[in-house]
Amino acid sequence: MLVPALTKAQSYSNYGNSNFYHAPIIEISGSPDIIFPVEGVVNFSDDFGDGRSGGRLHEGNDLMAPKMTPIVAARGGRIISAPMTEPSYGYTISIAGDDGYRYNYLHLNNDQVGTDDGLGGPEHAYVPGISQGVTVIQGQHIAWVGDSGNAESTGSHLHFEIRLADDTAINPYPYLNAALKIYAYNITDVKANSPTINFDKGLKVNPETTIHCEAGSLIRIPENSSVYYCGADGKRYVFPNAKTYATWYADFSSVKIISLEEMSKIMLGGNVSYRPGVKLVKIQTDPHVYAVDLNGTLRLMITPAIANKYYGVNWNKNVEDIPDAFFSNYKIGAPINN
């Protein structure tokens, strides 16, 4: 486990956190597990703790990138600050992470596209829908790189911070480096590793459970068209829609009809997710595209070029929308990089 490095730096309270949305406090149980917050070419170094004007210490890492480069949520959570009027330190987003850490993104864009006029307003700093109190997921596009505030003379960049619950800054550098780890994605291997839903979900026989259906069978009742998969754990898993079903089975010929009484004896285990390696997916409230991996793990396709590399020139025709209500069936994993 990486050990957070601390600094006795200027507290973020100097940035006016009296206007913060007060999200519930989550107890930290491990090191920050993040994805890289900038999508594109970035230069950065371990400049945490470097001296700054007025005797201040640098409380994060500066990720140098062209203006308007997309910024994504390094970790999901609740936005506790996103000022609509530009502060002296520039437009910023502060997110209370779902892991107990606070993630700050400073010097967001304040210019109209193609200019350095400082007249862009919040609509050129934040992605539509991003505001204080909103919940975001890891990898969601939230803002654009800029040079607002006291970064006007230093070149466009994202000043990225990670803080403890007591506002103590920790060095993001080791976690940013860990986030750059390349994930090896091979469609053939991904599909081969999920030959059945039992394998995909890691379902195993529980000797203490009374089994009321045959493991691996498909079942439904006469009164309802919903189809369930009988897992090795003796629970039934529902297919949320026909598109999900079609990634696992070619037709419905093997579905067995059982009585309502028999079905009621089988506990619900959850929903079936898309079979890995078959479809690309996205959620309706986020334009990012993901590949599906083992056990509903979503791998972010960083760029269209990467999607083209793995799924061909017509990759966009292979994208399915996951309704927000079913997104909890999935979890975000490491992104796919070139």
C-alpha positions in Angstrom: 0.0 0.0 0.0 1.3 3.5 -0.8 1.8 5.6 2.2 0.4 9.2 1.9 3.1 11.9 2.2 1.9 14.9 4.1 2.8 18.6 4.0 2.3 21.5 6.4 1.0 23.6 3.6 -1.5 26.4 3.4 -4.9 25.0 4.3 -7.6 24.9 1.6 -9.8 26.8 4.1 -8.1 29.9 2.7 -10.0 29.2 -0.5 -13.3 29.9 1.1 -14.7 26.6 2.1 -17.4 28.2 4.2 -19.4 27.9 1.0 -18.8 24.2 0.7 -21.6 21.7 0.4 -21.3 19.5 3.4 -21.1 15.9 2.2 -21.2 13.0 4.7 -17.8 12.1 6.2 -16.5 8.8 5.0 -13.8 7.0 7.0 -10.7 6.4 5.0 -9.7 2.8 4.8 -6.9 2.7 2.3 -4.7 4.7 -0.1 -6.3 6.8 -2.9 -7.3 4.6 -5.8 -7.7 7.0 -8.7 -7.6 7.2 -12.5 -5.6 9.9 -14.2 -7.6 13.2 -14.1 -6.5 14.6 -17.5 -7.4 13.0 -20.9 -4.6 13.9 -23.3 -0.9 14.7 -23.4 0.3 15.8 -20.0 3.7 16.8 -18.5 4.1 16.7 -14.7 6.6 16.2 -12.0 6.8 15.7 -8.2 6.5 19.4 -7.4 4.5 18.8 -4.2 5.9 20.9 -1.3 7.8 23.3 -3.6 8.1 26.9 -2.4 5.6 29.5 -3.6 5.2 33.2 -3.2 4.3 34.5 0.2 6.0 31.6 2.0 3.4 29.1 0.8 4.1 25.5 -0.1 2.8 23.8 -3.2 -0.1 21.6 -2.1 -0.5 19.4 -5.2 0.9 18.6 -8.6 0.6 20.7 -11.7 -0.4 18.7 -14.7 0.6 20.8 -17.7 -1.7 20.3 -20.7 -3.2 22.4 -23.5 -6.1 24.6 -22.7 -9.5 22.9 -23.1 -8.1 19.4 -22.5 -10.8 17.3 -20.8 -10.6 16.8 -17.0 -12.3 13.8 -15.5 -13.1 12.8 -11.9 -10.1 10.9 -10.6 -12.5 9.4 -8.0 -16.3 9.5 -7.8 -18.0 11.4 -5.0 -20.1 14.5 -4.3 -19.1 18.0 -5.6 -18.8 20.2 -2.5 -17.6 23.3 -4.3 -17.8 24.7 -7.8 -18.1 28.5 -7.7 -20.1 30.1 -10.4 -18.2 33.4 -9.9 -14.5 33.1 -10.6 -12.5 33.4 -7.3 -9.0 34.9 -7.2 -7.4 31.5 -7.5 -9.5 30.6 -10.5 -12.4 28.3 -11.2 -12.2 25.1 -9.2 -14.0 21.9 -8.3 -13.7 20.2 -5.0 -15.1 16.6 -4.7 -15.6 14.7 -1.4 -14.5 11.3 -2.7 -16.5 8.2 -2.0 -13.2 6.9 -0.4 -13.0 9.6 2.2 -10.4 11.7 0.5 -11.1 15.2 -0.9 -10.0 15.8 -4.5 -9.4 19.4 -5.7 -9.1 20.6 -9.3 -7.9 24.2 -9.7 -7.2 26.8 -12.5 -10.0 25.5 -14.7 -10.6 27.2 -18.0 -12.0 30.8 -17.9 -11.6 31.8 -21.6 -13.8 31.7 -24.6 -12.7 29.0 -27.0 -9.6 30.0 -29.0 -8.9 33.1 -26.8 -7.2 34.1 -23.6 -9.8 36.7 -22.8 -10.8 35.6 -19.3 -14.5 36.0 -20.4 -15.5 32.3 -20.7 -17.5 32.2 -17.5 -18.4 28.9 -15.7 -19.9 27.4 -18.8 -16.4 27.2 -20.2 -14.9 25.9 -17.0 -17.4 23.2 -16.1 -19.1 20.5 -18.1 -22.9 21.2 -18.3 -24.6 19.7 -15.2 -21.6 20.1 -13.0 -22.4 22.1 -9.9 -22.2 22.1 -6.1 -24.1 19.2 -4.6 -24.0 16.9 -7.7 -22.7 13.4 -7.5 -20.2 12.3 -10.1 -18.7 8.9 -11.0 -15.0 8.0 -11.4 -13.9 8.9 -15.0 -16.8 11.3 -15.6 -15.9 14.4 -17.6 -16.2 17.4 -15.2 -14.2 20.3 -16.6 -11.5 21.6 -18.9 -7.9 22.6 -18.4 -7.2 26.3 -18.3 -5.2 29.1 -16.7 -7.6 30.9 -14.5 -6.7 32.7 -11.3 -3.0 33.0 -10.5 -2.1 30.6 -13.4 -2.5 33.2 -16.1 1.3 33.7 -16.3 2.3 30.1 -15.8 0.7 28.3 -18.8 -2.4 26.2 -18.8 -2.5 23.3 -16.4 -4.5 21.5 -13.8 -3.4 21.9 -10.2 -4.5 18.6 -8.7 -4.8 18.0 -4.9 -5.6 15.1 -2.6 -6.6 16.0 1.0 -7.5 14.1 4.1 -10.7 14.7 6.0 -9.0 17.3 8.2 -7.9 19.2 5.1 -4.2 18.1 5.3 -2.7 17.9 1.8 -1.0 14.7 0.7 1.3 14.2 -2.3 -0.7 13.1 -5.3 2.4 12.1 -7.3 2.6 8.4 -6.5 -1.1 7.9 -7.0 -1.0 9.7 -10.4 1.9 7.5 -11.4 -0.1 4.4 -10.3 -3.1 5.6 -12.4 -0.9 5.7 -15.5 -0.4 1.9 -15.4 -1.3 0.5 -18.7 -4.1 -2.0 -18.7 -3.6 -4.9 -21.1 -6.9 -5.5 -22.9 -7.4 -8.5 -25.2 -11.0 -9.1 -26.4 -10.4 -12.8 -27.1 -8.9 -13.4 -23.6 -11.7 -11.3 -21.9 -14.4 -13.4 -23.6 -12.6 -16.7 -22.8 -12.3 -15.7 -19.1 -16.1 -15.4 -18.9 -17.5 -18.6 -20.6 -20.6 -18.5 -18.3 -22.3 -16.2 -16.0 -21.1 -18.3 -13.1 -17.5 -17.7 -14.1 -18.1 -14.0 -14.8 -19.6 -13.4 -11.4 -17.4 -15.8 -9.5 -20.5 -17.7 -8.2 -19.7 -20.8 -6.2 -21.7 -23.6 -4.5 -22.5 -22.9 -0.9 -23.0 -26.3 0.9 -25.2 -24.6 3.5 -27.7 -23.4 0.9 -30.6 -25.5 -0.2 -30.7 -25.4 -4.0 -34.0 -25.0 -5.8 -32.8 -24.7 -9.4 -30.2 -26.3 -11.6 -27.0 -24.3 -11.7 -26.5 -22.7 -15.1 -30.2 -23.1 -16.2 -32.4 -20.4 -17.5 -35.9 -20.1 -15.9 -39.0 -18.0 -16.0 -42.7 -18.2 -14.9 -45.7 -18.4 -17.3 -47.1 -15.1 -16.1 -43.9 -13.1 -16.8 -41.4 -12.9 -19.6 -38.5 -12.0 -17.4 -35.7 -14.6 -17.7 -33.4 -15.6 -14.8 -30.1 -17.3 -14.7 -29.7 -19.9 -11.9 -26.3 -19.4 -10.3 -24.1 -22.0 -8.7 -24.9 -20.3 -5.4 -28.5 -21.3 -5.8 -29.7 -17.7 -6.4 -31.5 -16.3 -9.5 -30.0 -13.5 -11.5 -32.2 -11.5 -13.8 -31.3 -10.2 -17.3 -32.2 -6.4 -17.2 -33.1 -6.4 -20.9 -33.0 -8.4 -24.1 -29.7 -6.8 -25.2 -27.9 -8.0 -22.2 -29.4 -11.5 -22.7 -28.3 -11.5 -26.4 -24.6 -11.1 -25.4 -24.8 -14.5 -23.5 -27.4 -16.6 -25.5 -28.4 -16.8 -29.2 -32.1 -17.6 -28.5 -34.6 -18.6 -25.8 -34.8 -22.3 -26.6 -33.2 -23.4 -23.4 -35.4 -21.4 -21.1 -37.4 -23.6 -18.7 -40.8 -22.5 -17.4 -41.4 -23.2 -13.7 -44.3 -22.3 -11.4 -44.6 -19.2 -9.4 -44.3 -21.3 -6.2 -41.1 -22.8 -7.4 -39.7 -19.4 -8.4 -40.5 -17.9 -5.0 -38.2 -20.4 -3.3 -35.2 -19.1 -5.2 -33.6 -16.0 -3.7 -32.8 -13.1 -5.9 -29.0 -12.6 -6.4 -28.9 -9.5 -8.6 -28.7 -8.6 -12.2 -26.7 -10.1 -15.1 -24.3 -7.6 -16.7 -23.2 -7.6 -20.4 -20.8 -10.4 -21.3 -17.2 -9.2 -21.4 -15.7 -8.4 -24.7 -19.0 -8.3 -26.7 -20.3 -4.8 -26.3 -19.1 -1.3 -25.5 -21.3 0.5 -23.1 -22.0 4.0 -21.8 -24.5 5.5 -19.3 -27.1 8.0 -20.4 -25.8 10.8 -18.3 -22.1 10.5 -19.3 -20.7 10.5 -22.9 -17.7 8.3 -22.0 -17.5 4.8 -23.6 -16.4 1.7 -21.7 -15.4 -1.8 -22.5 -16.9 -4.5 -20.3 -14.5 -6.8 -18.4 -14.9 -9.6 -15.9 -17.7 -9.3 -13.3 -19.1 -6.1 -14.7 -15.8 -4.1 -14.5 -15.9 -1.1 -16.9 -12.7 -0.1 -18.6 -12.7 3.5 -19.9 -11.8 3.9 -23.6 -9.6 7.0 -23.1 -9.9 8.1 -26.8 -11.9 7.1 -29.9 -8.6 5.9 -31.4 -8.3 3.3 -28.6 -11.9 2.1 -29.2 -11.1 1.8 -32.9 -8.0 -0.2 -32.1 -9.9 -2.9 -30.2 -13.4 -2.8 -31.7 -12.7 -1.6 -35.3 -13.8 1.5 -37.3 -17.4 0.9 -36.6 -17.0 0.6 -32.8 -19.6 3.4 -32.3 -22.3 1.0 -33.7 -21.4 -1.5 -30.9 -22.2 0.9 -28.0 -25.2 0.2 -25.8 -26.7 2.6 -23.2 -26.9 1.4 -19.6 -29.9 3.1 -17.9 -28.7 4.9 -14.8 -30.8 2.6 -12.6 -28.7 -0.4 -13.7 -25.3 1.3 -13.5 -24.9 0.0 -9.9 -24.5 -3.5 -11.5 -21.0 -2.3 -12.8 -17.9 -1.0 -11.2 -15.1 1.2 -12.7 -11.7 -0.4 -13.3 -8.5 0.8 -14.8 -8.8 2.6 -18.1 -7.5 1.2 -21.4 -4.6 3.1 -22.7 -2.4 2.9 -25.8 
